[in-house]
Amino acid sequence: MGRKFFVGGNWKCNGTGEEVKKIVSTLNESEVPSEDVVEVVVSPPFVFLPLVKSLLRSDFHVAAQNCWVRKGGAFTGEISAEMLVNLSIPWVILGHSERRALLSESSEFVGDKVAYALSQGIKVIACVGETLEQRESGSTVAVVAAQTKAIADKVSNWDNIVLAYEPVWAIGTGKVASPAQAQEVHCELRKWLHNNAGAEVAASTRIIYGGSVNGANCKELAAQPDVDGFLVGGASLKPEFIDIIKSATVKKND
C-alpha cells in the first residue's frame, strides 16, 4: 500500500494580511501534481486561518500551528481544538521543536495534546527531532523514539497522524540532514512503530522530513524510501514551495 506524499508549509510567526494574500495567490495559480499524488497543507498563524481557508484552492488544506491540550476555558491566549473544529480547520501541528524549546513543552504534554486534538476529529502533524548535542552524543534514535513513545502512550489509532522528523540543528540554520541521515532516522522511526504500534501502523504512517528543505535539495530527499514528504519552514513562504510540492512525482517513478 503506497503512502501518499505529504507536503506541509509552516509559515510560523510571519506575514501580514497583504503578504498572506500574495502567498495564497501564488499557490492558487501554481500547477502541481493532483491530490492523488500529493497532499498539501499550509499552516498560517491563527489570525490568518479564516482568510487563508476562504481564499485557498480546494485541493490544498490548512493547519493550525498549535492548539490547547484540553477543552477551552480560562486559558488566556490559548486556542482550543474545539475552536479549530468550529472554523473547519482539519489539521494542526503539535510538538514543534520551537515550542518544546522556547515554551518548555514536554514530550508528555505533546502526547496529551495529540490525543486531545485527535479526539476532537482534528488530524495531527506531530513533530519529533534531536538537538545538535544529542546527535553528536549518538543519542538521536533514543531521543526521537522517546518522543514518539510519549505520543504512542496516549494514542491507539495512528490513521490521522503524520509524523514529522525535524532535526533541531537543521531548522532555519541552512544545515540540512543529508538524504542518508534523513533516511536512517526515518527507517528507525518506522522500525519503532513496527515494534510498538504494529506492522500496519508502520507501513501506513507517513513520516515526513523538516529542516532547511528547499527547491534544491527536495528531490534527493524525496527519493529516500522512508521519506514520505516534507514539513517546510522558510521556503514555504516563497515560490520554491511549488518545486517542493512537485518533488512528490519522484515517488511515482519508483
N, C-alpha and C positions, 0 to 999 in steps of 0.2 A: 504494500500500500504506500503510495507516494505521499510525502508531506508537502502541502502547498507552501511555496516560498512566501515569506512574510517580511515586509519592509515597514518599519516604524520610523516616523520622524519626530524626535523630541525637540521641540522648539525652546524648551527650558524657560528662563525668565527673560524673554526677548519679545520685542515687537510693539508697534503702535497700531491703531486701527487701520491707518493707510498702508503700513508695511504688510500687515496681515492680508489685506485685500489683494495686494500685489502678488504675494506668495501664492495665495489661492488661485488667482487668475493664471499664473504660470502653470500650476498643476492642472487646472481645468483645460488648458489649451494643449497640454502635452499628449504625445502619442506613446502609450505604454502597453505592455502585454495585457491580455484580458484577465478578468477576475479568476478565470480557470487556472491561470498560470501563477499569479501573484496576488497576495492580499496586502493592501496598502492602508496604513493607519497613520494619521498625523495627530500630534499632541500639542496644541497651543496652550498658553496659560489659561487658567479658569475663566478670566474675564472675557476672553475671546471665543470661548467654546460655542455659544449660540450663534455668533456671527459666522464662524468658520463652518459650522454644521449647516447653516442656511445657504451658504454660497458654494460649498464644495460639491464637486461632481458626485454622482450617486454611487459610482463603483469604488470610491475611497471612503474611509470611515474616520471617526475622530476618537481620541482617547483623552481622558483627564491625566494630569501628571501625578496625582495623588488622591487619596480620599481617607476619611477618618476610619478608625478601627471598629467603631460600633455605631449604633443609631445616633442621629444628631441630637442636639440639646444644648446644654450650657458648655459649649466648647468654642470659645471665641476664636475666630479666624480659621476654623476648620470647615471643610466641605464634606458632607456625608454621602455615602453611596446612594442613599435614597434620593438625594437631590440630583445626582447624575442620572438615575433612572428616570426621574421626572423630566429631565431635559432630553431623554432618549440618547444618552451617551453610552455606546456599547462597550467601550474599553477603558481600562485605567492602568497606568504604570505604577508599580509598587516596588519598594525596596531599592530605589536607585541609590548608587553609592554616595551621591552628593547629600542625600537625606540621611543615609546611615552615618556619614562622617560629620556633616555640619549640624544635624539635628539629633544626633545620637540615637537613631532608630536601631534597636537591637534586632537580631535575626528572629527572635521570638515574637516581637512586636510586628515585624513584617509578616510573619506567618499568620498571626491573628488577623491582620489587615486583608491578606489574600483570601483567607477563609470567609471573612465577612462580606467582602465585595462579591465573591462567587455566590454566596448565599442570597444576595440581592439580584442575581442574574447578570452581573457585570463580568465581562471577560478580562483576564489579567495578564499583563506583561510583567513577569516577576524577574527582578534583576539580582544577579549574584556576581561576585568578582573579587579578586585579591589585590592587595596593595603591592607596591614595588618591594617593600621589605619582606612581605610574605612570599613573593615569588623568589626572591634571592635566597631566602632561607629554605626553599624547596617544599613549602607547605601549601602551594597553590591548590592541589587536588583536595587536601584535607579541609581547606577553608571553604571552597565552593561546595563541597559535599555537606559540610555542616550547615551552610546557609540554605542549601536545598532541603536538607533533613528538617529544618525548622518549618519549612512550608509543608513538606510531606506529612509531618506530625499532625497537622491541622486539617489536611485535605485528603479526601478519599477519591475524588474524581478529578482527573487531570485534563479532561476534554477541553476546558475553556481556559487553559493556562499556556502561555508561550513563555519559555524560559530564556532569559537574555543573559548571556555571559559577557560581562563588561569588565575587563581588567582595569582596575582603578588607575594604574600607571599609564594607560593608553587613552584615557578620556580627556579630550581637549588639549592634549600635550603634543599632538603631531606624531607621537610614537604609536605605531600600530603593531599588534601582535602579528607575527609572520603567519602565513597560511598554515604552516606546520604547527606552530604554537597554538593557534586557534583550534585546529582540528584535534590536537592532542587533548585539550581540555573538554571540548565538546564530546569527544569519544568517551572520556572518563565520566562526564555527567550522564551520558546515555547508559553507560555500564551501571552507574549508581542507581539510576531509575530502574533498570532491568532487575537489579538485585533487591531493590527495596520497594518498588511500586509495581513491578511485574513487566513481563515481556511486551505486553500490548501497549502499556503506557510508554515504555522506552521507544517502541517502534513508531508511535504516532505523535508523540510530543515534539513540537518544533523547538529547536534550540538555536537561537539567533545570536549573532556577534555584534558587539558595540564597542567602539573605541577608536576614534580617528578614522572611521570609514569614509572614503571619498570616491570620486569618479575614477580615480587612477588605480586604486587597489581592490575595488569591489569584485571584479570578475574573478581574480585569482582566489580570493577568499570564498566566493560563492561556489567555486568548483570543488571545494572540500566536501567529502561525503556527509559529514555530520554538521555542516553549517547550513542551516535552513532559512537563512535570511539575515537581516540587519536591524539594529536599533541605531539610528543615525542622529548625531547631535548637530554640531555646527553646519555640516553640509546639507542638512535638511531645510535650511533657510535659503539655500542657493539653488540655482537652476541645475547643478550637477546631481541633485537628488533624483532627477529624472533618469540619469545614467545609472544610478544605483538601483532604481526600480527595474530598469531594463536588464540588469545583471541576472535577473531571475531566469532569463532564457538559457543561461549556461546549464541549468538543470535539465531542461527539455532534451538536450542533446546526449544526455547520459545513456 
